[in-house]
Amino acid sequence: MGNNHLTHRQAQIYNFLKEYFSKNRKSPYLKEIQAACAINSHKSVIDKLVALERKGYIKRKLNKHRSIRLLARKEETIAP
């Protein structure tokens, strides 16, 4: 498995982000991600977002609400 492959949970969050952006035209709050993806802890959401950023799927501004941006990807089909 290459470094840019997503785990099941990362793919779930990424797909939620894509869907949320298409409906709302802004990024969700961390609590919205946590609730939608049934994640127990705030820290776990942050860890998954850090991994998505490191793998080149998103870009964030630290300590800013609604600061997640999706980055252009060649492979747009991400299976959860």
Biopython code that builds the backbone (N, CA, C, O; Angstrom):
import numpy as np
from Bio.PDB.StructureBuilder import StructureBuilder

atoms = [
    (1, "MET", "N", (0.842, -1.179, 0.000)),
    (1, "MET", "CA", (0.000, 0.000, 0.000)),
    (1, "MET", "C", (0.887, 1.241, 0.000)),
    (1, "MET", "O", (1.790, 1.363, 0.828)),
    (2, "GLY", "N", (0.630, 2.165, -0.931)),
    (2, "GLY", "CA", (1.424, 3.381, -1.030)),
    (2, "GLY", "C", (1.081, 4.379, 0.061)),
    (2, "GLY", "O", (0.099, 4.212, 0.785)),
    (3, "ASN", "N", (1.879, 5.393, 0.170)),
    (3, "ASN", "CA", (1.737, 6.395, 1.223)),
    (3, "ASN", "C", (0.484, 7.251, 1.067)),
    (3, "ASN", "O", (-0.005, 7.806, 2.051)),
    (4, "ASN", "N", (-0.049, 7.369, -0.161)),
    (4, "ASN", "CA", (-1.203, 8.233, -0.386)),
    (4, "ASN", "C", (-2.537, 7.516, -0.291)),
    (4, "ASN", "O", (-3.578, 8.144, -0.482)),
    (5, "HIS", "N", (-2.540, 6.222, -0.003)),
    (5, "HIS", "CA", (-3.794, 5.497, 0.163)),
    (5, "HIS", "C", (-4.443, 5.901, 1.474)),
    (5, "HIS", "O", (-3.767, 6.156, 2.471)),
    (6, "LEU", "N", (-5.765, 5.955, 1.453)),
    (6, "LEU", "CA", (-6.501, 6.350, 2.646)),
    (6, "LEU", "C", (-6.998, 5.136, 3.411)),
    (6, "LEU", "O", (-7.343, 4.110, 2.825)),
    (7, "THR", "N", (-7.027, 5.271, 4.725)),
    (7, "THR", "CA", (-7.670, 4.259, 5.557)),
    (7, "THR", "C", (-9.178, 4.396, 5.377)),
    (7, "THR", "O", (-9.661, 5.360, 4.783)),
    (8, "HIS", "N", (-9.897, 3.437, 5.891)),
    (8, "HIS", "CA", (-11.357, 3.487, 5.803)),
    (8, "HIS", "C", (-11.898, 4.780, 6.415)),
    (8, "HIS", "O", (-12.734, 5.448, 5.807)),
    (9, "ARG", "N", (-11.432, 5.135, 7.599)),
    (9, "ARG", "CA", (-11.927, 6.323, 8.301)),
    (9, "ARG", "C", (-11.522, 7.612, 7.571)),
    (9, "ARG", "O", (-12.318, 8.547, 7.483)),
    (10, "GLN", "N", (-10.298, 7.664, 7.053)),
    (10, "GLN", "CA", (-9.861, 8.840, 6.299)),
    (10, "GLN", "C", (-10.732, 9.016, 5.058)),
    (10, "GLN", "O", (-11.140, 10.133, 4.741)),
    (11, "ALA", "N", (-11.016, 7.926, 4.360)),
    (11, "ALA", "CA", (-11.871, 7.988, 3.167)),
    (11, "ALA", "C", (-13.281, 8.440, 3.542)),
    (11, "ALA", "O", (-13.901, 9.214, 2.813)),
    (12, "GLN", "N", (-13.784, 7.960, 4.670)),
    (12, "GLN", "CA", (-15.102, 8.360, 5.140)),
    (12, "GLN", "C", (-15.150, 9.873, 5.387)),
    (12, "GLN", "O", (-16.099, 10.543, 4.979)),
    (13, "ILE", "N", (-14.143, 10.395, 6.043)),
    (13, "ILE", "CA", (-14.087, 11.830, 6.324)),
    (13, "ILE", "C", (-13.925, 12.624, 5.027)),
    (13, "ILE", "O", (-14.597, 13.637, 4.834)),
    (14, "TYR", "N", (-13.043, 12.173, 4.141)),
    (14, "TYR", "CA", (-12.822, 12.875, 2.872)),
    (14, "TYR", "C", (-14.113, 12.925, 2.053)),
    (14, "TYR", "O", (-14.460, 13.970, 1.501)),
    (15, "ASN", "N", (-14.817, 11.807, 1.976)),
    (15, "ASN", "CA", (-16.081, 11.776, 1.230)),
    (15, "ASN", "C", (-17.123, 12.676, 1.879)),
    (15, "ASN", "O", (-17.887, 13.338, 1.175)),
    (16, "PHE", "N", (-17.168, 12.713, 3.217)),
    (16, "PHE", "CA", (-18.074, 13.626, 3.907)),
    (16, "PHE", "C", (-17.730, 15.075, 3.561)),
    (16, "PHE", "O", (-18.622, 15.880, 3.292)),
    (17, "LEU", "N", (-16.441, 15.405, 3.569)),
    (17, "LEU", "CA", (-16.013, 16.771, 3.250)),
    (17, "LEU", "C", (-16.447, 17.163, 1.840)),
    (17, "LEU", "O", (-16.961, 18.262, 1.633)),
    (18, "LYS", "N", (-16.244, 16.272, 0.869)),
    (18, "LYS", "CA", (-16.647, 16.562, -0.515)),
    (18, "LYS", "C", (-18.145, 16.820, -0.601)),
    (18, "LYS", "O", (-18.585, 17.763, -1.259)),
    (19, "GLU", "N", (-18.925, 15.978, 0.067)),
    (19, "GLU", "CA", (-20.373, 16.120, 0.056)),
    (19, "GLU", "C", (-20.801, 17.419, 0.752)),
    (19, "GLU", "O", (-21.670, 18.134, 0.253)),
    (20, "TYR", "N", (-20.198, 17.717, 1.890)),
    (20, "TYR", "CA", (-20.518, 18.923, 2.649)),
    (20, "TYR", "C", (-20.206, 20.175, 1.831)),
    (20, "TYR", "O", (-21.006, 21.110, 1.785)),
    (21, "PHE", "N", (-19.033, 20.186, 1.183)),
    (21, "PHE", "CA", (-18.657, 21.333, 0.348)),
    (21, "PHE", "C", (-19.644, 21.534, -0.794)),
    (21, "PHE", "O", (-20.033, 22.665, -1.087)),
    (22, "SER", "N", (-20.049, 20.450, -1.435)),
    (22, "SER", "CA", (-20.950, 20.588, -2.574)),
    (22, "SER", "C", (-22.320, 21.121, -2.154)),
    (22, "SER", "O", (-22.970, 21.822, -2.930)),
    (23, "LYS", "N", (-22.767, 20.801, -0.944)),
    (23, "LYS", "CA", (-24.069, 21.267, -0.460)),
    (23, "LYS", "C", (-24.005, 22.653, 0.164)),
    (23, "LYS", "O", (-24.927, 23.450, -0.010)),
    (24, "ASN", "N", (-22.923, 22.956, 0.894)),
    (24, "ASN", "CA", (-22.872, 24.168, 1.717)),
    (24, "ASN", "C", (-21.892, 25.231, 1.254)),
    (24, "ASN", "O", (-21.961, 26.368, 1.720)),
    (25, "ARG", "N", (-20.986, 24.895, 0.352)),
    (25, "ARG", "CA", (-19.986, 25.842, -0.166)),
    (25, "ARG", "C", (-19.078, 26.420, 0.913)),
    (25, "ARG", "O", (-18.541, 27.516, 0.756)),
    (26, "LYS", "N", (-18.907, 25.686, 2.003)),
    (26, "LYS", "CA", (-17.973, 26.056, 3.065)),
    (26, "LYS", "C", (-17.579, 24.781, 3.792)),
    (26, "LYS", "O", (-18.234, 23.749, 3.643)),
    (27, "SER", "N", (-16.526, 24.846, 4.566)),
    (27, "SER", "CA", (-16.086, 23.645, 5.280)),
    (27, "SER", "C", (-16.861, 23.477, 6.587)),
    (27, "SER", "O", (-17.343, 24.455, 7.158)),
    (28, "PRO", "N", (-16.978, 22.247, 7.052)),
    (28, "PRO", "CA", (-17.709, 21.997, 8.297)),
    (28, "PRO", "C", (-16.857, 22.290, 9.521)),
    (28, "PRO", "O", (-15.631, 22.363, 9.446)),
    (29, "TYR", "N", (-17.537, 22.454, 10.648)),
    (29, "TYR", "CA", (-16.844, 22.507, 11.925)),
    (29, "TYR", "C", (-16.367, 21.101, 12.276)),
    (29, "TYR", "O", (-16.910, 20.119, 11.770)),
    (30, "LEU", "N", (-15.361, 20.998, 13.134)),
    (30, "LEU", "CA", (-14.854, 19.692, 13.544)),
    (30, "LEU", "C", (-15.951, 18.859, 14.203)),
    (30, "LEU", "O", (-16.009, 17.646, 14.002)),
    (31, "LYS", "N", (-16.806, 19.487, 14.975)),
    (31, "LYS", "CA", (-17.900, 18.756, 15.631)),
    (31, "LYS", "C", (-18.879, 18.180, 14.609)),
    (31, "LYS", "O", (-19.468, 17.126, 14.850)),
    (32, "GLU", "N", (-19.059, 18.848, 13.484)),
    (32, "GLU", "CA", (-19.928, 18.317, 12.434)),
    (32, "GLU", "C", (-19.298, 17.082, 11.794)),
    (32, "GLU", "O", (-20.001, 16.115, 11.500)),
    (33, "ILE", "N", (-17.998, 17.104, 11.578)),
    (33, "ILE", "CA", (-17.293, 15.935, 11.050)),
    (33, "ILE", "C", (-17.403, 14.791, 12.045)),
    (33, "ILE", "O", (-17.690, 13.655, 11.668)),
    (34, "GLN", "N", (-17.173, 15.094, 13.311)),
    (34, "GLN", "CA", (-17.218, 14.089, 14.370)),
    (34, "GLN", "C", (-18.590, 13.414, 14.422)),
    (34, "GLN", "O", (-18.672, 12.189, 14.511)),
    (35, "ALA", "N", (-19.652, 14.190, 14.368)),
    (35, "ALA", "CA", (-21.006, 13.642, 14.433)),
    (35, "ALA", "C", (-21.357, 12.851, 13.177)),
    (35, "ALA", "O", (-21.901, 11.752, 13.275)),
    (36, "ALA", "N", (-21.059, 13.387, 12.018)),
    (36, "ALA", "CA", (-21.419, 12.739, 10.762)),
    (36, "ALA", "C", (-20.693, 11.418, 10.549)),
    (36, "ALA", "O", (-21.242, 10.495, 9.948)),
    (37, "CYS", "N", (-19.476, 11.327, 11.034)),
    (37, "CYS", "CA", (-18.665, 10.128, 10.829)),
    (37, "CYS", "C", (-18.643, 9.220, 12.056)),
    (37, "CYS", "O", (-17.903, 8.238, 12.090)),
    (38, "ALA", "N", (-19.451, 9.547, 13.059)),
    (38, "ALA", "CA", (-19.560, 8.742, 14.287)),
    (38, "ALA", "C", (-18.202, 8.484, 14.923)),
    (38, "ALA", "O", (-17.849, 7.347, 15.233)),
    (39, "ILE", "N", (-17.452, 9.562, 15.109)),
    (39, "ILE", "CA", (-16.135, 9.476, 15.741)),
    (39, "ILE", "C", (-16.286, 9.935, 17.183)),
    (39, "ILE", "O", (-16.930, 10.947, 17.460)),
    (40, "ASN", "N", (-15.690, 9.184, 18.096)),
    (40, "ASN", "CA", (-15.883, 9.450, 19.522)),
    (40, "ASN", "C", (-15.144, 10.673, 20.039)),
    (40, "ASN", "O", (-15.657, 11.370, 20.915)),
    (41, "SER", "N", (-13.957, 10.952, 19.521)),
    (41, "SER", "CA", (-13.177, 12.036, 20.125)),
    (41, "SER", "C", (-12.809, 13.126, 19.115)),
    (41, "SER", "O", (-12.599, 12.871, 17.929)),
    (42, "HIS", "N", (-12.742, 14.329, 19.634)),
    (42, "HIS", "CA", (-12.324, 15.501, 18.868)),
    (42, "HIS", "C", (-10.890, 15.301, 18.343)),
    (42, "HIS", "O", (-10.587, 15.652, 17.203)),
    (43, "LYS", "N", (-10.028, 14.743, 19.175)),
    (43, "LYS", "CA", (-8.626, 14.508, 18.816)),
    (43, "LYS", "C", (-8.505, 13.544, 17.642)),
    (43, "LYS", "O", (-7.630, 13.709, 16.791)),
    (44, "SER", "N", (-9.362, 12.555, 17.590)),
    (44, "SER", "CA", (-9.334, 11.595, 16.492)),
    (44, "SER", "C", (-9.669, 12.276, 15.162)),
    (44, "SER", "O", (-9.067, 11.965, 14.134)),
    (45, "VAL", "N", (-10.619, 13.196, 15.185)),
    (45, "VAL", "CA", (-10.954, 13.961, 13.970)),
    (45, "VAL", "C", (-9.730, 14.755, 13.525)),
    (45, "VAL", "O", (-9.384, 14.750, 12.343)),
    (46, "ILE", "N", (-9.087, 15.424, 14.445)),
    (46, "ILE", "CA", (-7.897, 16.218, 14.120)),
    (46, "ILE", "C", (-6.793, 15.326, 13.548)),
    (46, "ILE", "O", (-6.154, 15.687, 12.560)),
    (47, "ASP", "N", (-6.571, 14.171, 14.162)),
    (47, "ASP", "CA", (-5.548, 13.244, 13.662)),
    (47, "ASP", "C", (-5.828, 12.820, 12.229)),
    (47, "ASP", "O", (-4.912, 12.750, 11.410)),
    (48, "LYS", "N", (-7.092, 12.534, 11.924)),
    (48, "LYS", "CA", (-7.460, 12.112, 10.558)),
    (48, "LYS", "C", (-7.294, 13.268, 9.575)),
    (48, "LYS", "O", (-6.877, 13.050, 8.438)),
    (49, "LEU", "N", (-7.613, 14.490, 9.994)),
    (49, "LEU", "CA", (-7.433, 15.649, 9.110)),
    (49, "LEU", "C", (-5.949, 15.912, 8.850)),
    (49, "LEU", "O", (-5.565, 16.266, 7.735)),
    (50, "VAL", "N", (-5.128, 15.740, 9.865)),
    (50, "VAL", "CA", (-3.679, 15.886, 9.695)),
    (50, "VAL", "C", (-3.171, 14.868, 8.668)),
    (50, "VAL", "O", (-2.354, 15.197, 7.808)),
    (51, "ALA", "N", (-3.659, 13.641, 8.767)),
    (51, "ALA", "CA", (-3.245, 12.598, 7.820)),
    (51, "ALA", "C", (-3.707, 12.939, 6.404)),
    (51, "ALA", "O", (-2.951, 12.760, 5.449)),
    (52, "LEU", "N", (-4.937, 13.426, 6.257)),
    (52, "LEU", "CA", (-5.439, 13.817, 4.937)),
    (52, "LEU", "C", (-4.622, 14.969, 4.353)),
    (52, "LEU", "O", (-4.368, 15.015, 3.149)),
    (53, "GLU", "N", (-4.220, 15.882, 5.205)),
    (53, "GLU", "CA", (-3.395, 17.004, 4.749)),
    (53, "GLU", "C", (-2.012, 16.515, 4.335)),
    (53, "GLU", "O", (-1.493, 16.925, 3.296)),
    (54, "ARG", "N", (-1.419, 15.651, 5.131)),
    (54, "ARG", "CA", (-0.091, 15.109, 4.830)),
    (54, "ARG", "C", (-0.098, 14.331, 3.508)),
    (54, "ARG", "O", (0.889, 14.337, 2.773)),
    (55, "LYS", "N", (-1.213, 13.665, 3.216)),
    (55, "LYS", "CA", (-1.329, 12.863, 1.994)),
    (55, "LYS", "C", (-1.761, 13.689, 0.788)),
    (55, "LYS", "O", (-1.861, 13.160, -0.319)),
    (56, "GLY", "N", (-2.017, 14.988, 0.991)),
    (56, "GLY", "CA", (-2.315, 15.884, -0.127)),
    (56, "GLY", "C", (-3.768, 15.944, -0.552)),
    (56, "GLY", "O", (-4.060, 16.330, -1.684)),
    (57, "TYR", "N", (-4.687, 15.571, 0.326)),
    (57, "TYR", "CA", (-6.105, 15.613, -0.009)),
    (57, "TYR", "C", (-6.772, 16.909, 0.417)),
    (57, "TYR", "O", (-7.732, 17.348, -0.216)),
    (58, "ILE", "N", (-6.279, 17.522, 1.477)),
    (58, "ILE", "CA", (-6.864, 18.768, 1.984)),
    (58, "ILE", "C", (-5.753, 19.728, 2.394)),
    (58, "ILE", "O", (-4.584, 19.355, 2.490)),
    (59, "LYS", "N", (-6.151, 20.974, 2.632)),
    (59, "LYS", "CA", (-5.257, 21.998, 3.195)),
    (59, "LYS", "C", (-6.044, 22.694, 4.297)),
    (59, "LYS", "O", (-7.227, 22.992, 4.133)),
    (60, "ARG", "N", (-5.369, 22.956, 5.436)),
    (60, "ARG", "CA", (-6.025, 23.615, 6.570)),
    (60, "ARG", "C", (-5.185, 24.783, 7.049)),
    (60, "ARG", "O", (-3.969, 24.816, 6.860)),
    (61, "LYS", "N", (-5.856, 25.741, 7.672)),
    (61, "LYS", "CA", (-5.182, 26.810, 8.408)),
    (61, "LYS", "C", (-5.386, 26.498, 9.874)),
    (61, "LYS", "O", (-6.521, 26.369, 10.335)),
    (62, "LEU", "N", (-4.301, 26.378, 10.603)),
    (62, "LEU", "CA", (-4.401, 26.025, 12.011)),
    (62, "LEU", "C", (-5.126, 27.098, 12.802)),
    (62, "LEU", "O", (-4.988, 28.291, 12.535)),
    (63, "ASN", "N", (-5.897, 26.653, 13.773)),
    (63, "ASN", "CA", (-6.631, 27.526, 14.689)),
    (63, "ASN", "C", (-7.642, 28.440, 14.002)),
    (63, "ASN", "O", (-7.954, 29.516, 14.513)),
    (64, "LYS", "N", (-8.150, 28.020, 12.857)),
    (64, "LYS", "CA", (-9.187, 28.775, 12.150)),
    (64, "LYS", "C", (-10.390, 27.867, 11.945)),
    (64, "LYS", "O", (-10.241, 26.731, 11.494)),
    (65, "HIS", "N", (-11.578, 28.356, 12.271)),
    (65, "HIS", "CA", (-12.801, 27.611, 12.033)),
    (65, "HIS", "C", (-13.104, 27.593, 10.541)),
    (65, "HIS", "O", (-12.850, 28.569, 9.835)),
    (66, "ARG", "N", (-13.637, 26.501, 10.079)),
    (66, "ARG", "CA", (-14.053, 26.343, 8.676)),
    (66, "ARG", "C", (-12.931, 26.675, 7.698)),
    (66, "ARG", "O", (-13.152, 27.368, 6.705)),
    (67, "SER", "N", (-11.743, 26.185, 7.977)),
    (67, "SER", "CA", (-10.597, 26.529, 7.127)),
    (67, "SER", "C", (-10.109, 25.372, 6.264)),
    (67, "SER", "O", (-9.023, 25.458, 5.690)),
    (68, "ILE", "N", (-10.873, 24.304, 6.158)),
    (68, "ILE", "CA", (-10.455, 23.151, 5.357)),
    (68, "ILE", "C", (-10.748, 23.436, 3.888)),
    (68, "ILE", "O", (-11.839, 23.883, 3.535)),
    (69, "ARG", "N", (-9.769, 23.172, 3.046)),
    (69, "ARG", "CA", (-9.940, 23.273, 1.594)),
    (69, "ARG", "C", (-9.601, 21.929, 0.977)),
    (69, "ARG", "O", (-8.610, 21.302, 1.350)),
    (70, "LEU", "N", (-10.428, 21.482, 0.028)),
    (70, "LEU", "CA", (-10.112, 20.267, -0.715)),
    (70, "LEU", "C", (-9.111, 20.618, -1.806)),
    (70, "LEU", "O", (-9.235, 21.655, -2.459)),
    (71, "LEU", "N", (-8.134, 19.768, -2.001)),
    (71, "LEU", "CA", (-7.148, 19.969, -3.047)),
    (71, "LEU", "C", (-7.514, 19.114, -4.251)),
    (71, "LEU", "O", (-8.108, 18.046, -4.101)),
    (72, "ALA", "N", (-7.166, 19.573, -5.426)),
    (72, "ALA", "CA", (-7.459, 18.832, -6.659)),
    (72, "ALA", "C", (-6.757, 17.485, -6.625)),
    (72, "ALA", "O", (-5.576, 17.401, -6.290)),
    (73, "ARG", "N", (-7.473, 16.451, -6.967)),
    (73, "ARG", "CA", (-6.931, 15.093, -6.967)),
    (73, "ARG", "C", (-7.210, 14.450, -8.314)),
    (73, "ARG", "O", (-8.271, 14.667, -8.900)),
    (74, "LYS", "N", (-6.277, 13.669, -8.803)),
    (74, "LYS", "CA", (-6.492, 12.924, -10.048)),
    (74, "LYS", "C", (-7.512, 11.820, -9.839)),
    (74, "LYS", "O", (-8.416, 11.644, -10.656)),
    (75, "GLU", "N", (-7.373, 11.072, -8.744)),
    (75, "GLU", "CA", (-8.291, 9.961, -8.471)),
    (75, "GLU", "C", (-9.409, 10.462, -7.567)),
    (75, "GLU", "O", (-9.250, 10.510, -6.347)),
    (76, "GLU", "N", (-10.537, 10.834, -8.159)),
    (76, "GLU", "CA", (-11.639, 11.411, -7.396)),
    (76, "GLU", "C", (-12.531, 10.353, -6.757)),
    (76, "GLU", "O", (-13.335, 10.685, -5.885)),
    (77, "THR", "N", (-12.417, 9.106, -7.158)),
    (77, "THR", "CA", (-13.229, 8.067, -6.554)),
    (77, "THR", "C", (-12.503, 7.478, -5.374)),
    (77, "THR", "O", (-11.535, 6.736, -5.542)),
    (78, "ILE", "N", (-12.956, 7.799, -4.189)),
    (78, "ILE", "CA", (-12.341, 7.323, -2.948)),
    (78, "ILE", "C", (-13.344, 6.392, -2.270)),
    (78, "ILE", "O", (-14.415, 6.834, -1.853)),
    (79, "ALA", "N", (-13.012, 5.136, -2.159)),
    (79, "ALA", "CA", (-13.924, 4.176, -1.532)),
    (79, "ALA", "C", (-13.746, 4.212, -0.024)),
    (79, "ALA", "O", (-12.620, 4.219, 0.475)),
    (80, "PRO", "N", (-14.883, 4.236, 0.717)),
    (80, "PRO", "CA", (-14.769, 4.245, 2.183)),
    (80, "PRO", "C", (-14.320, 2.900, 2.741)),
    (80, "PRO", "O", (-14.179, 2.751, 3.955)),
]
sb = StructureBuilder()
sb.init_structure("model")
sb.init_model(0)
sb.init_chain("A")
sb.init_seg("    ")
for serial, (resi, resn, name, xyz) in enumerate(atoms, 1):
    if name == "N":
        sb.init_residue(resn, " ", resi, " ")
    sb.init_atom(name, np.array(xyz, "f"), 0.0, 1.0, " ", f" {name:<3s}", serial, name[0])
structure = sb.get_structure()
